[in-house]
Amino acid sequence: MGKILGLGSEDMPTIGYARVSSHDQKNDLVRQQELLEAFCAAKGWGHEIIADLGSGLNYKKKGLQRLLELILFKRIRGLVAFVDDDDLDVLNLAQGKDQF
């Protein structure tokens, strides 16, 4: 996928994206951020963590807008995100394969 999109080189950051739906889940958001930070650091990746609090149907979230901007302007090497509360999904957008 990354070759098709022509995304950033290896010196670009991998982005960790964390999101929860409501303020009641703020502790879960903090936990996601900490796990993303630890995962990227353990892999030795330069990274940035972006976090959002709000509905997945709200496409105007500040963090999501930042993530989309980074992808559109090819300033991202990879993406690590939670697909549900407990699972990390790692996408290597620059090379089009998993980084696990």
N, CA, C and O atoms as a Tinker XYZ file with bonds, in Angstrom:
   400  protein
     1  N      0.815000   -1.182000    0.000000    73     2
     2  CA     0.000000    0.000000    0.000000    64     1     3
     3  C      0.863000    1.253000    0.000000    63     2     4     5
     4  O      0.553000    2.227000   -0.686000    81     3
     5  N      1.955000    1.226000    0.775000    73     3     6
     6  CA     2.803000    2.394000    0.881000    64     5     7
     7  C      3.437000    2.805000   -0.425000    63     6     8     9
     8  O      3.570000    3.996000   -0.705000    81     7
     9  N      3.834000    1.823000   -1.241000    73     7    10
    10  CA     4.430000    2.160000   -2.524000    64     9    11
    11  C      3.399000    2.803000   -3.441000    63    10    12    13
    12  O      3.725000    3.693000   -4.227000    81    11
    13  N      2.173000    2.356000   -3.339000    73    11    14
    14  CA     1.098000    2.953000   -4.132000    64    13    15
    15  C      0.868000    4.396000   -3.683000    63    14    16    17
    16  O      0.731000    5.298000   -4.509000    81    15
    17  N      0.829000    4.603000   -2.367000    73    15    18
    18  CA     0.590000    5.936000   -1.826000    64    17    19
    19  C      1.827000    6.821000   -1.897000    63    18    20    21
    20  O      1.720000    8.046000   -1.827000    81    19
    21  N      3.006000    6.206000   -2.035000    73    19    22
    22  CA     4.234000    6.976000   -2.086000    64    21    23
    23  C      4.504000    7.717000   -0.792000    63    22    24    25
    24  O      4.896000    8.884000   -0.819000    81    23
    25  N      4.299000    7.055000    0.354000    73    23    26
    26  CA     4.452000    7.717000    1.638000    64    25    27
    27  C      5.912000    7.867000    2.016000    63    26    28    29
    28  O      6.814000    7.436000    1.299000    81    27
    29  N      6.116000    8.493000    3.166000    73    27    30
    30  CA     7.433000    8.916000    3.605000    64    29    31
    31  C      8.474000    7.835000    3.739000    63    30    32    33
    32  O      8.166000    6.643000    3.766000    81    31
    33  N      9.709000    8.275000    3.821000    73    31    34
    34  CA    10.859000    7.392000    3.928000    64    33    35
    35  C     11.047000    6.909000    5.364000    63    34    36    37
    36  O     10.279000    7.257000    6.261000    81    35
    37  N     12.076000    6.107000    5.555000    73    35    38
    38  CA    12.324000    5.525000    6.879000    64    37    39
    39  C     12.632000    6.559000    7.944000    63    38    40    41
    40  O     12.490000    6.263000    9.130000    81    39
    41  N     13.046000    7.760000    7.570000    73    39    42
    42  CA    13.319000    8.783000    8.581000    64    41    43
    43  C     12.055000    9.515000    9.023000    63    42    44    45
    44  O     12.107000   10.340000    9.935000    81    43
    45  N     10.932000    9.225000    8.395000    73    43    46
    46  CA     9.648000    9.793000    8.814000    64    45    47
    47  C      9.139000    9.047000   10.043000    63    46    48    49
    48  O      9.493000    7.886000   10.246000    81    47
    49  N      8.317000    9.691000   10.864000    73    47    50
    50  CA     7.839000    9.017000   12.076000    64    49    51
    51  C      6.745000    7.996000   11.788000    63    50    52    53
    52  O      5.979000    8.122000   10.832000    81    51
    53  N      6.699000    6.999000   12.630000    73    51    54
    54  CA     5.551000    6.116000   12.702000    64    53    55
    55  C      4.561000    6.800000   13.635000    63    54    56    57
    56  O      4.951000    7.313000   14.684000    81    55
    57  N      3.297000    6.811000   13.266000    73    55    58
    58  CA     2.274000    7.478000   14.063000    64    57    59
    59  C      1.505000    6.438000   14.861000    63    58    60    61
    60  O      1.055000    5.432000   14.314000    81    59
    61  N      1.359000    6.686000   16.147000    73    59    62
    62  CA     0.488000    5.886000   16.996000    64    61    63
    63  C     -0.813000    6.648000   17.170000    63    62    64    65
    64  O     -0.803000    7.795000   17.617000    81    63
    65  N     -1.939000    6.023000   16.821000    73    63    66
    66  CA    -3.228000    6.716000   16.918000    64    65    67
    67  C     -4.102000    6.027000   17.951000    63    66    68    69
    68  O     -4.409000    4.841000   17.833000    81    67
    69  N     -4.499000    6.785000   18.964000    73    67    70
    70  CA    -5.349000    6.283000   20.042000    64    69    71
    71  C     -6.660000    7.071000   20.031000    63    70    72    73
    72  O     -6.664000    8.284000   19.822000    81    71
    73  N     -7.784000    6.359000   20.262000    73    71    74
    74  CA    -9.072000    7.038000   20.300000    64    73    75
    75  C    -10.044000    6.268000   21.179000    63    74    76    77
    76  O    -10.093000    5.038000   21.164000    81    75
    77  N    -10.804000    7.018000   21.934000    73    75    78
    78  CA   -11.940000    6.467000   22.678000    64    77    79
    79  C    -13.146000    7.346000   22.382000    63    78    80    81
    80  O    -13.006000    8.476000   21.915000    81    79
    81  N    -14.332000    6.814000   22.661000    73    79    82
    82  CA   -15.569000    7.501000   22.289000    64    81    83
    83  C    -16.054000    8.538000   23.291000    63    82    84    85
    84  O    -16.666000    9.533000   22.904000    81    83
    85  N    -15.788000    8.314000   24.589000    73    83    86
    86  CA   -16.394000    9.199000   25.582000    64    85    87
    87  C    -15.424000    9.550000   26.698000    63    86    88    89
    88  O    -14.396000    8.900000   26.884000    81    87
    89  N    -15.777000   10.594000   27.434000    73    87    90
    90  CA   -14.958000   11.026000   28.570000    64    89    91
    91  C    -14.870000    9.941000   29.644000    63    90    92    93
    92  O    -13.892000    9.884000   30.389000    81    91
    93  N    -15.875000    9.091000   29.726000    73    91    94
    94  CA   -15.848000    7.975000   30.686000    64    93    95
    95  C    -14.705000    7.016000   30.407000    63    94    96    97
    96  O    -14.308000    6.255000   31.289000    81    95
    97  N    -14.171000    7.042000   29.191000    73    95    98
    98  CA   -13.102000    6.126000   28.785000    64    97    99
    99  C    -11.732000    6.798000   28.790000    63    98   100   101
   100  O    -10.784000    6.278000   28.202000    81    99
   101  N    -11.626000    7.932000   29.439000    73    99   102
   102  CA   -10.361000    8.673000   29.421000    64   101   103
   103  C     -9.194000    7.830000   29.930000    63   102   104   105
   104  O     -8.087000    7.931000   29.401000    81   103
   105  N     -9.424000    7.001000   30.945000    73   103   106
   106  CA    -8.355000    6.117000   31.435000    64   105   107
   107  C     -7.910000    5.136000   30.357000    63   106   108   109
   108  O     -6.726000    4.815000   30.260000    81   107
   109  N     -8.860000    4.655000   29.540000    73   107   110
   110  CA    -8.515000    3.767000   28.433000    64   109   111
   111  C     -7.669000    4.492000   27.393000    63   110   112   113
   112  O     -6.767000    3.900000   26.801000    81   111
   113  N     -7.959000    5.772000   27.172000    73   111   114
   114  CA    -7.179000    6.556000   26.230000    64   113   115
   115  C     -5.737000    6.692000   26.713000    63   114   116   117
   116  O     -4.799000    6.546000   25.930000    81   115
   117  N     -5.569000    6.968000   27.984000    73   115   118
   118  CA    -4.225000    7.070000   28.559000    64   117   119
   119  C     -3.494000    5.737000   28.419000    63   118   120   121
   120  O     -2.315000    5.705000   28.066000    81   119
   121  N     -4.193000    4.642000   28.695000    73   119   122
   122  CA    -3.588000    3.307000   28.570000    64   121   123
   123  C     -3.167000    3.038000   27.123000    63   122   124   125
   124  O     -2.074000    2.526000   26.881000    81   123
   125  N     -4.020000    3.377000   26.172000    73   123   126
   126  CA    -3.681000    3.189000   24.757000    64   125   127
   127  C     -2.431000    3.990000   24.388000    63   126   128   129
   128  O     -1.532000    3.480000   23.719000    81   127
   129  N     -2.386000    5.236000   24.828000    73   127   130
   130  CA    -1.227000    6.081000   24.527000    64   129   131
   131  C      0.052000    5.480000   25.102000    63   130   132   133
   132  O      1.085000    5.449000   24.433000    81   131
   133  N     -0.020000    5.009000   26.328000    73   131   134
   134  CA     1.159000    4.413000   26.959000    64   133   135
   135  C      1.608000    3.154000   26.224000    63   134   136   137
   136  O      2.805000    2.939000   26.034000    81   135
   137  N      0.655000    2.321000   25.810000    73   135   138
   138  CA     1.000000    1.106000   25.063000    64   137   139
   139  C      1.595000    1.430000   23.695000    63   138   140   141
   140  O      2.559000    0.796000   23.266000    81   139
   141  N      1.024000    2.408000   23.020000    73   139   142
   142  CA     1.561000    2.813000   21.721000    64   141   143
   143  C      2.979000    3.355000   21.861000    63   142   144   145
   144  O      3.864000    3.020000   21.073000    81   143
   145  N      3.182000    4.186000   22.862000    73   143   146
   146  CA     4.510000    4.752000   23.127000    64   145   147
   147  C      5.516000    3.639000   23.395000    63   146   148   149
   148  O      6.605000    3.635000   22.821000    81   147
   149  N      5.161000    2.700000   24.259000    73   147   150
   150  CA     6.067000    1.607000   24.605000    64   149   151
   151  C      6.347000    0.708000   23.398000    63   150   152   153
   152  O      7.483000    0.283000   23.188000    81   151
   153  N      5.316000    0.422000   22.612000    73   151   154
   154  CA     5.480000   -0.446000   21.451000    64   153   155
   155  C      6.434000    0.182000   20.435000    63   154   156   157
   156  O      7.373000   -0.469000   19.976000    81   155
   157  N      6.194000    1.445000   20.087000    73   155   158
   158  CA     7.046000    2.115000   19.110000    64   157   159
   159  C      8.482000    2.257000   19.620000    63   158   160   161
   160  O      9.435000    2.055000   18.868000    81   159
   161  N      8.628000    2.602000   20.889000    73   159   162
   162  CA     9.969000    2.742000   21.472000    64   161   163
   163  C     10.701000    1.410000   21.466000    63   162   164   165
   164  O     11.896000    1.362000   21.174000    81   163
   165  N      9.991000    0.314000   21.787000    73   163   166
   166  CA    10.614000   -1.018000   21.802000    64   165   167
   167  C     11.089000   -1.421000   20.405000    63   166   168   169
   168  O     12.078000   -2.142000   20.270000    81   167
   169  N     10.396000   -0.963000   19.379000    73   167   170
   170  CA    10.791000   -1.253000   17.995000    64   169   171
   171  C     11.899000   -0.334000   17.515000    63   170   172   173
   172  O     12.483000   -0.556000   16.454000    81   171
   173  N     12.190000    0.705000   18.302000    73   171   174
   174  CA    13.223000    1.655000   17.916000    64   173   175
   175  C     12.773000    2.636000   16.844000    63   174   176   177
   176  O     13.605000    3.221000   16.151000    81   175
   177  N     11.485000    2.817000   16.704000    73   175   178
   178  CA    10.948000    3.705000   15.681000    64   177   179
   179  C     10.848000    5.131000   16.187000    63   178   180   181
   180  O     10.444000    5.361000   17.327000    81   179
   181  N     11.210000    6.081000   15.357000    73   179   182
   182  CA    10.865000    7.468000   15.633000    64   181   183
   183  C      9.351000    7.550000   15.524000    63   182   184   185
   184  O      8.774000    6.995000   14.588000    81   183
   185  N      8.702000    8.221000   16.445000    73   183   186
   186  CA     7.248000    8.167000   16.458000    64   185   187
   187  C      6.618000    9.419000   17.055000    63   186   188   189
   188  O      7.267000   10.227000   17.720000    81   187
   189  N      5.334000    9.535000   16.787000    73   187   190
   190  CA     4.488000   10.571000   17.371000    64   189   191
   191  C      3.172000    9.897000   17.737000    63   190   192   193
   192  O      2.638000    9.106000   16.959000    81   191
   193  N      2.654000   10.206000   18.912000    73   191   194
   194  CA     1.382000    9.646000   19.350000    64   193   195
   195  C      0.305000   10.725000   19.189000    63   194   196   197
   196  O      0.450000   11.846000   19.677000    81   195
   197  N     -0.759000   10.365000   18.506000    73   195   198
   198  CA    -1.907000   11.253000   18.320000    64   197   199
   199  C     -3.090000   10.621000   19.030000    63   198   200   201
   200  O     -3.363000    9.436000   18.845000    81   199
   201  N     -3.796000   11.403000   19.844000    73   199   202
   202  CA    -4.926000   10.875000   20.607000    64   201   203
   203  C     -6.177000   11.713000   20.354000    63   202   204   205
   204  O     -6.118000   12.934000   20.209000    81   203
   205  N     -7.303000   11.016000   20.306000    73   203   206
   206  CA    -8.598000   11.672000   20.129000    64   205   207
   207  C     -9.602000   11.126000   21.123000    63   206   208   209
   208  O     -9.575000    9.949000   21.482000    81   207
   209  N    -10.477000   11.994000   21.554000    73   207   210
   210  CA   -11.592000   11.605000   22.398000    64   209   211
   211  C    -12.862000   12.034000   21.674000    63   210   212   213
   212  O    -13.145000   13.228000   21.576000    81   211
   213  N    -13.626000   11.077000   21.170000    73   211   214
   214  CA   -14.851000   11.405000   20.444000    64   213   215
   215  C    -15.300000   10.248000   19.578000    63   214   216   217
   216  O    -14.557000    9.289000   19.366000    81   215
   217  N    -16.487000   10.342000   19.094000    73   215   218
   218  CA   -17.106000    9.303000   18.287000    64   217   219
   219  C    -16.290000    8.979000   17.042000    63   218   220   221
   220  O    -15.700000    9.862000   16.418000    81   219
   221  N    -16.270000    7.702000   16.697000    73   219   222
   222  CA   -15.621000    7.284000   15.464000    64   221   223
   223  C    -16.327000    7.823000   14.231000    63   222   224   225
   224  O    -15.754000    7.838000   13.141000    81   223
   225  N    -17.572000    8.266000   14.396000    73   223   226
   226  CA   -18.332000    8.832000   13.282000    64   225   227
   227  C    -18.045000   10.318000   13.075000    63   226   228   229
   228  O    -18.474000   10.905000   12.082000    81   227
   229  N    -17.317000   10.924000   14.020000    73   227   230
   230  CA   -16.966000   12.336000   13.926000    64   229   231
   231  C    -15.624000   12.459000   13.207000    63   230   232   233
   232  O    -14.576000   12.156000   13.777000    81   231
   233  N    -15.667000   12.900000   11.965000    73   231   234
   234  CA   -14.446000   13.012000   11.175000    64   233   235
   235  C    -13.761000   14.362000   11.340000    63   234   236   237
   236  O    -12.782000   14.648000   10.652000    81   235
   237  N    -14.263000   15.187000   12.238000    73   235   238
   238  CA   -13.667000   16.499000   12.464000    64   237   239
   239  C    -12.782000   16.537000   13.706000    63   238   240   241
   240  O    -12.362000   17.610000   14.140000    81   239
   241  N    -12.499000   15.368000   14.278000    73   239   242
   242  CA   -11.637000   15.332000   15.460000    64   241   243
   243  C    -10.254000   15.885000   15.108000    63   242   244   245
   244  O     -9.712000   15.607000   14.038000    81   243
   245  N     -9.702000   16.665000   16.020000    73   243   246
   246  CA    -8.431000   17.337000   15.782000    64   245   247
   247  C     -7.306000   16.337000   15.470000    63   246   248   249
   248  O     -6.527000   16.545000   14.540000    81   247
   249  N     -7.231000   15.264000   16.246000    73   247   250
   250  CA    -6.177000   14.275000   16.029000    64   249   251
   251  C     -6.327000   13.558000   14.702000    63   250   252   253
   252  O     -5.337000   13.322000   14.009000    81   251
   253  N     -7.555000   13.209000   14.338000    73   251   254
   254  CA    -7.799000   12.547000   13.060000    64   253   255
   255  C     -7.412000   13.461000   11.903000    63   254   256   257
   256  O     -6.820000   13.017000   10.920000    81   255
   257  N     -7.750000   14.737000   12.031000    73   255   258
   258  CA    -7.368000   15.697000   10.992000    64   257   259
   259  C     -5.856000   15.780000   10.854000    63   258   260   261
   260  O     -5.333000   15.845000    9.741000    81   259
   261  N     -5.155000   15.777000   11.980000    73   259   262
   262  CA    -3.677000   15.795000   11.953000    64   261   263
   263  C     -3.142000   14.536000   11.281000    63   262   264   265
   264  O     -2.235000   14.613000   10.452000    81   263
   265  N     -3.698000   13.372000   11.634000    73   263   266
   266  CA    -3.269000   12.106000   11.042000    64   265   267
   267  C     -3.483000   12.126000    9.527000    63   266   268   269
   268  O     -2.583000   11.761000    8.771000    81   267
   269  N     -4.641000   12.540000    9.089000    73   267   270
   270  CA    -4.931000   12.597000    7.652000    64   269   271
   271  C     -3.996000   13.559000    6.929000    63   270   272   273
   272  O     -3.549000   13.283000    5.816000    81   271
   273  N     -3.705000   14.681000    7.565000    73   271   274
   274  CA    -2.774000   15.643000    6.968000    64   273   275
   275  C     -1.394000   15.017000    6.787000    63   274   276   277
   276  O     -0.776000   15.163000    5.733000    81   275
   277  N     -0.913000   14.318000    7.816000    73   275   278
   278  CA     0.393000   13.673000    7.727000    64   277   279
   279  C      0.428000   12.641000    6.598000    63   278   280   281
   280  O      1.415000   12.548000    5.870000    81   279
   281  N     -0.644000   11.872000    6.457000    73   279   282
   282  CA    -0.703000   10.872000    5.396000    64   281   283
   283  C     -0.769000   11.550000    4.026000    63   282   284   285
   284  O     -0.030000   11.179000    3.114000    81   283
   285  N     -1.641000   12.531000    3.879000    73   283   286
   286  CA    -1.819000   13.192000    2.581000    64   285   287
   287  C     -0.559000   13.906000    2.104000    63   286   288   289
   288  O     -0.283000   13.947000    0.905000    81   287
   289  N      0.207000   14.468000    3.040000    73   287   290
   290  CA     1.428000   15.177000    2.669000    64   289   291
   291  C      2.671000   14.305000    2.805000    63   290   292   293
   292  O      3.797000   14.801000    2.795000    81   291
   293  N      2.447000   12.985000    2.932000    73   291   294
   294  CA     3.525000   11.985000    2.921000    64   293   295
   295  C      4.575000   12.253000    3.989000    63   294   296   297
   296  O      5.776000   12.204000    3.724000    81   295
   297  N      4.105000   12.537000    5.202000    73   295   298
   298  CA     4.998000   12.806000    6.327000    64   297   299
   299  C      4.903000   11.703000    7.372000    63   298   300   301
   300  O      5.080000   11.958000    8.563000    81   299
   301  N      4.627000   10.489000    6.936000    73   299   302
   302  CA     4.429000    9.371000    7.846000    64   301   303
   303  C      5.074000    8.131000    7.246000    63   302   304   305
   304  O      4.986000    7.880000    6.044000    81   303
   305  N      5.722000    7.365000    8.109000    73   303   306
   306  CA     6.317000    6.106000    7.659000    64   305   307
   307  C      5.371000    4.939000    7.885000    63   306   308   309
   308  O      5.245000    4.055000    7.037000    81   307
   309  N      4.708000    4.943000    9.030000    73   307   310
   310  CA     3.815000    3.841000    9.377000    64   309   311
   311  C      2.762000    4.297000   10.352000    63   310   312   313
   312  O      2.800000    5.419000   10.859000    81   311
   313  N      1.814000    3.404000   10.609000    73   311   314
   314  CA     0.703000    3.707000   11.497000    64   313   315
   315  C      0.475000    2.534000   12.435000    63   314   316   317
   316  O      0.391000    1.384000   12.005000    81   315
   317  N      0.376000    2.840000   13.715000    73   315   318
   318  CA     0.024000    1.845000   14.727000    64   317   319
   319  C     -1.252000    2.345000   15.373000    63   318   320   321
   320  O     -1.301000    3.472000   15.867000    81   319
   321  N     -2.295000    1.508000   15.372000    73   319   322
   322  CA    -3.581000    1.933000   15.913000    64   321   323
   323  C     -4.279000    0.759000   16.577000    63   322   324   325
   324  O     -4.006000   -0.399000   16.262000    81   323
   325  N     -5.170000    1.064000   17.488000    73   323   326
   326  CA    -6.001000    0.038000   18.100000    64   325   327
   327  C     -7.188000   -0.232000   17.198000    63   326   328   329
   328  O     -7.891000    0.692000   16.791000    81   327
   329  N     -7.413000   -1.517000   16.882000    73   327   330
   330  CA    -8.587000   -1.867000   16.087000    64   329   331
   331  C     -9.772000   -2.136000   17.001000    63   330   332   333
   332  O    -10.919000   -2.039000   16.563000    81   331
   333  N     -9.522000   -2.466000   18.247000    73   331   334
   334  CA   -10.531000   -2.481000   19.309000    64   333   335
   335  C     -9.783000   -2.220000   20.598000    63   334   336   337
   336  O     -8.602000   -1.873000   20.556000    81   335
   337  N    -10.416000   -2.372000   21.723000    73   335   338
   338  CA    -9.799000   -1.973000   22.990000    64   337   339
   339  C     -8.511000   -2.703000   23.333000    63   338   340   341
   340  O     -7.690000   -2.178000   24.085000    81   339
   341  N     -8.316000   -3.904000   22.797000    73   339   342
   342  CA    -7.177000   -4.699000   23.235000    64   341   343
   343  C     -6.169000   -5.042000   22.155000    63   342   344   345
   344  O     -5.106000   -5.572000   22.478000    81   343
   345  N     -6.446000   -4.770000   20.896000    73   343   346
   346  CA    -5.573000   -5.220000   19.813000    64   345   347
   347  C     -4.912000   -4.048000   19.110000    63   346   348   349
   348  O     -5.569000   -3.075000   18.737000    81   347
   349  N     -3.595000   -4.156000   18.934000    73   347   350
   350  CA    -2.852000   -3.189000   18.138000    64   349   351
   351  C     -2.836000   -3.671000   16.698000    63   350   352   353
   352  O     -2.725000   -4.871000   16.447000    81   351
   353  N     -2.943000   -2.761000   15.764000    73   351   354
   354  CA    -2.799000   -3.080000   14.352000    64   353   355
   355  C     -1.641000   -2.226000   13.849000    63   354   356   357
   356  O     -1.661000   -1.002000   13.977000    81   355
   357  N     -0.648000   -2.870000   13.285000    73   355   358
   358  CA     0.531000   -2.163000   12.824000    64   357   359
   359  C      0.550000   -2.199000   11.306000    63   358   360   361
   360  O      0.523000   -3.270000   10.701000    81   359
   361  N      0.595000   -1.039000   10.704000    73   359   362
   362  CA     0.654000   -0.941000    9.265000    64   361   363
   363  C      1.950000   -0.253000    8.867000    63   362   364   365
   364  O      2.244000    0.846000    9.338000    81   363
   365  N      2.712000   -0.886000    8.013000    73   363   366
   366  CA     3.903000   -0.245000    7.487000    64   365   367
   367  C      3.500000    0.390000    6.172000    63   366   368   369
   368  O      3.519000   -0.263000    5.128000    81   367
   369  N      3.136000    1.661000    6.218000    73   367   370
   370  CA     2.629000    2.334000    5.038000    64   369   371
   371  C      3.733000    2.620000    4.027000    63   370   372   373
   372  O      3.461000    2.757000    2.835000    81   371
   373  N      4.967000    2.711000    4.489000    73   371   374
   374  CA     6.045000    3.023000    3.567000    64   373   375
   375  C      6.470000    1.804000    2.762000    63   374   376   377
   376  O      6.945000    1.950000    1.635000    81   375
   377  N      6.311000    0.606000    3.314000    73   375   378
   378  CA     6.773000   -0.585000    2.611000    64   377   379
   379  C      5.640000   -1.553000    2.296000    63   378   380   381
   380  O      5.865000   -2.581000    1.658000    81   379
   381  N      4.426000   -1.236000    2.736000    73   379   382
   382  CA     3.274000   -2.037000    2.384000    64   381   383
   383  C      3.219000   -3.412000    3.016000    63   382   384   385
   384  O      2.667000   -4.336000    2.419000    81   383
   385  N      3.784000   -3.577000    4.228000    73   383   386
   386  CA     3.728000   -4.861000    4.904000    64   385   387
   387  C      3.698000   -4.629000    6.408000    63   386   388   389
   388  O      4.062000   -3.555000    6.886000    81   387
   389  N      3.262000   -5.644000    7.151000    73   387   390
   390  CA     3.265000   -5.551000    8.617000    64   389   391
   391  C      4.682000   -5.375000    9.126000    63   390   392   393
   392  O      5.637000   -5.847000    8.510000    81   391
   393  N      4.812000   -4.695000   10.251000    73   391   394
   394  CA     6.114000   -4.512000   10.879000    64   393   395
   395  C      6.300000   -5.448000   12.060000    63   394   396   397
   396  O      7.324000   -5.353000   12.736000    81   395
   397  N      5.381000   -6.332000   12.342000    73   395   398
   398  CA     5.545000   -7.267000   13.461000    64   397   399
   399  C      6.648000   -8.241000   13.200000    63   398   400
   400  O      6.924000   -9.100000   14.036000    81   399
